[in-house]
Structures are given as C-alpha cells and as structure tokens.
Amino acid sequence: MQSGMPRGGSRWGALRGVADGAPGGPVLRLCVRLVRRPLLPAARLWRRNIQLRVVAATLLISLAVVLALGFVVIAQVSKGLLDAKEEAAQSQAAGGFAVAQEKANTPYTADGVDASDNKVGRDASTWMNSLVKQLASGGQSAFEVAALGAGTGTGEEQPPGRGALGVRGARASGNVDPTASVPLELRRAVNHATGAFKTFSLVRYTAGAEAKSPEPALVVGKRLTDINGDPYDLYYLFPLTQEEESLNLVKVTIATAGLFVVVLLGGIAWLVVRQVVTPVRMAAGIAERLSAGRLQERMKVTGEDDIARLGEAFNKMAQNLQSKIQQLEDLSRLQRRFVSDVSHELRTPLTTVRMAADVIHDARADFDPITARSAELLAGQLDRFESLLADLLEISRFDAGAAALEAEPIDLRDVVHRVIDAAEPLAEHKNTRIRVLGDTQPVIAEADARRVERVLRNLVVNAVEHGEGRDVVVRLASAGGAVAVAVRDYGVGLKPGEATRVFNRFWRADPARARTTGGTGLGLSIAVEDARLHGGWLQAWGEPGGGSQFRLTLPRTADEPLRGSPIPLEPEDSRANRARAAAERSVGSSGSSGSSGAGGGAHRPDRSPIPPRSPVSGAVPVPADPTALPGNGARVVTRPAEQAAGGAAGTADREGGAGGTGGSHGR
C-alpha cells in the first residue's frame, strides 16, 4: 500500500499538506506554525551541536543499560525472596496440617474427654474455632489461619454429614475475611485433589475500627477431616509485607545508584567530547576566517596527540593555501595590468590608423573595385577593433573591482525605447519587427541607466541577429521589489548546456562558424557583470529551433535583495507550455459533442507565435529559481525525439524552420 505522504517529505510537510487541503486550512496552518516555532531553536541547536548529540546519546544508552540491569536485578531479587518465602511457608503449613489432623484423630475417653484434653464433646464447630486459634497463636503475626467448610463458595454442594453444617462455617484469625482472601481457583483445586496447594492472593480484612488495607500473601491450603470425620479446608495465609518492603528498598537503591551512574556517565561524556570538539570548533572558526580572506589565521597547537597533528596539518594547509592564493593574486594582478596597459597602449596607434583609414575610406571612390572593397573592410575591422578594446577595458575594470555603480531612479521604458530606436536599422536590414509589451505603466527602479542600456542593447541586438527575421518581443514587468525585462526571439535557440556557457568570455556555440556580425564575444560577459553590480540576475532559456529568452531582473531599490522575478524564465509559448495547454484543451473538449474540430485550430501556422500576455501590474512575483544566481540559473529545453502529431510540438518544429540546424549563438 502506498502512503499518501509526498516522497522525500517530512512530517511538517505532510501536516502542512493536510492543513492546506482541509476546510479550515488557514487555522491548521496557523496551529502548525505556532507549534513549530518554539521547536525551531532546539532543532537548530541539535543539528549544529555535536557535543550535545554525543552527550544525549550517551545518556540515553546509559539509561537503557541501567534500566535493563535494574530489571534483571529486581527480577532476581524478587525471585529469590519469593522462593525463600515459599519454602518456609510450605514447611510451616505442612507442620500445621499435620498438627490439625493429629488433633482430629485423637481418641476420646469414656466420659467424652480425650486423653490430651484437646477436644470436648463432639461439637465440631467449637473444636474448629479452638483449632484455628491454637494454630494461629504460633504464628506471631507471621501467618494467619482460615478454615472453610468443604465446597464453601465453589458452587459445589457436598452431601450433608454429621456436623457438616457447623463445619462449613468460615473461620479465620486476625480479622481476615476467609471467603474473600482465598481464591476460588485454589478452593476448587483443594476440593478436587489431595495434597497441599499454594497460590498468591490478596489478604482482605473484615470491616471494623482497625480494618487494614489488602496486602499480598502466599496462601497454602489442604483438605482435612474434623473430629467427626467430615471434610473441611484448612488454609495458611503468609503475608508478603516484609518481602515487599525488602524489594522496595532494593528498587530505591538501584534507582538512586542508576541515576547517579547516568549523570556521571553524561558528565564524563561531556568532558571527553569537549576535548575533541573544542579543537574542531576552533578549526571551523579559523576556516571561516580563512574563507573570509584572513589568510594569516592559524590554529594553536599544544601536545603531540592526534588533535595536535591535525592542527599542524591544518596550519600547513593554510600556509600553502596562502602562498598559492598570493601567487594567483599576483599573477591575476599582472594579467589585469597587462590587459589594461596593452589596451591603453593600443589606443594611440589605433587612433593614427583610424585617421589614415578614414582618409582612405573617404577616397575609395577613386580606387579600383578591389582597393575600394579593401578600404571598406579596413574601416569595418577597425570599428570592431575599437569595440574590442573598449570591452577589454571594461572587463579589466570589473576584474580589478574598480567598476562603480551610479544608481538613480529611472524608467526602464525610456531605456528600452532608446535601445530599440538604436537597433531599428539592424532590424530593418534583418527584416525583423521589434515589439514591446508591458510598457503601459511606469517601470521604475534605482539603476545605472548607462549600464542597463548597454545590457539591453546587447540582448536586443543579439536577438535581432539570431532571430532569423522573426519577431523579437521585449517584455517589461514590475512586481513586489523587483523589475524585469525579457527579450524573446524565435530563432535557432540554444542547445542543452549552452544557456549557462553563453555568458562565458569569447564563447561561441559553434567554434567553426566565423563571426560575421561584428560581435566581440564579450558582450554577455559584460552584461552579466553589470547585472551583478546592480545585485540582479541575468539568465537565459532556450530550446533548439524554438528560440531563446534572456531575462534581466533588477531590484526596485539599490540595496534590496531579490527574492523572485515578475517574468517567468521559460516563456508561455515554449514547446512544453504549449503542449501542456493543448493537452488540457483536448481533455476539456473531449467531454462535449461537436467540439472535435476546435482542437485543430489550437496553434497557428504562422512563423511568429503569439507572444505571451504581459503580466498584470502588482502581481505577486514568482518564487526565485533554484539556480537563480547572477549570471547563472539558465535552463534549456531539449528537443524531443518524437513530436506529437497535430500537437503544439509540430507547430514548434515549423516555427524553427531551417534555423534548427545551425544552433549557433556567437553572442
């Protein structure tokens, strides 16, 4: 049978699930929250403190051992006391039974008095009372004696005999209630067999001024005959009060000693674990300080034991790490300086070459066609060279930590429109239309307008260049404490794994393809650094032949941490979403007659799918993606091996067109 709890879920998760589905869900969730809140600090302390766990485990194991040992000792002591009591009771009762039978068999004299003067007349009732008193007088409160007529209280009727009515009267010493004190099972056993029988029972006393509470006792009984030869049952009741007191004393002693042992073991465990945990905690603290950049931190080493050797190894590791990191920092510093110096030094000869190239380019009309084309190529490559130098200088500033953010409240709609106006000539050349969604309301954020414009210019230009003449959709949205701009194209898309590597420097999806669009390969790397400088995210999504979407998410205020984005990373018109929507529509339409033809028009055969609807202003932002880190967190949808006939996947294949074979973004 399968459980209803979600796989991998906790008790709290299952309880929350039940609370969500119940009619009083909010009330149950509130109760769960109130119960869980005071337990969180204790749970956090339990997870973080190994010393507490070791001491607690030691206490529990010690307590279990002491309890087991205590049960064994108490059982052995109890068995020994009861065995000794039974042996003594059987011996005492056997003697009493012999004396009682001997008194019943003593012969009478002619005048009706026996030789020992123990019986007077033939009144069995008087004789029985005298017998019970005489037998109980020798007990000195060690036992009580009770006599019952044969079959008394057992439900069995005995044939009336001489003096039977008198004998059947219940008699006992010491205010004992014989009928309630002698168990029915023992009476039946005595009535049906010969010999002595014993059992444990409670001795109950008759009500009175000095009535005592019931107490455990060992009852020994036997069938005898009275002076008239009629049967009766004689019982010895041996109270176990002394044995119970001895057993209680043993229990108290074992409990006291066990508690002392458990506490002592807990203290010993705490001291022992402290000697091991303290250096570990010290090492953890020093490791945290080392990770924070304080590379000069070292552990204090004392002694020559294993902990001391661990400290020495830790210090040696820290020393090696410090030297290696210092070497890497020096090398990185030299590399950054080299790039910066080379970039600066190249500016002067590049300016001279630019001037000469402009002169040659302006006079290309007087050249022959080959020379004129060479002049045009020279001017184009110089433009690219200048762009590459500017990007290298910008990258060097990011690497050196010298990039500064000049944040001020801006309306991202103005930035988007400036970027689109600048990209219009390229879009007209590519026969691409750029559409903007979500610009009906202000999208305000504290940001550096120059850097945001550079990021969006890079995304829009890349979308136009790789969109294969299809529409490019730019979406703006604002919700909660975040604003977002997403650029969607319907070109060649991204292969699995390319959505994260596309932000690497000088990375190309297909290294065999030459750059013909003039890109330097540093645009997205600089865009990621600009997004990080704002405390935002730049993420990518794509599917082969289905286009891609790049999403820039920025906090509304400069120092506010991001918790989500108002625009989902995967667009609504992706293959997976459209296939899911088509399946839902087909399931919904299957229940109504005459609706079979409605599903055929679910997807349009045009080359540019309908863009997703713009989000409603003020909507709650979607939760942050699990891998939503600056410049990371991209996700790629793989092309399925087989597409459903007549479904949304087939439409996506038609939309991919010939661009599905390229799949190369040299962004």
DAJORA-V620197 format. One record per run of one state. SS is the DSSP state (H for helix, E for strand, L for the rest). FROM is the first residue (numbers start at 1). TO is the last residue. If there is no record, write none. Layout:
((SS:FROM:TO) (SS:FROM:TO))
This chain:
((L:1:10) (H:11:21) (L:22:24) (H:25:48) (L:49:49) (H:50:104) (L:105:107) (E:108:108) (L:109:112) (E:113:114) (L:115:119) (E:120:120) (L:121:123) (H:124:137) (L:138:143) (E:144:149) (L:150:163) (H:164:167) (L:168:170) (E:171:172) (L:173:175) (E:176:176) (L:177:177) (H:178:181) (L:182:183) (H:184:192) (L:193:196) (E:197:203) (L:204:204) (E:205:205) (L:206:214) (E:215:225) (L:226:230) (E:231:239) (L:240:240) (H:241:291) (L:292:305) (H:306:362) (L:363:363) (H:364:366) (L:367:368) (H:369:400) (L:401:407) (E:408:411) (H:412:429) (L:430:433) (E:434:437) (L:438:443) (E:444:447) (L:448:448) (H:449:466) (L:467:471) (E:472:479) (L:480:481) (E:482:489) (L:490:497) (H:498:501) (L:502:522) (H:523:533) (L:534:536) (E:537:543) (L:544:546) (E:547:555) (L:556:563) (E:564:565) (L:566:574) (H:575:589) (L:590:598) (H:599:601) (L:602:621) (E:622:623) (L:624:634) (E:635:637) (L:638:647) (H:648:661) (L:662:667))
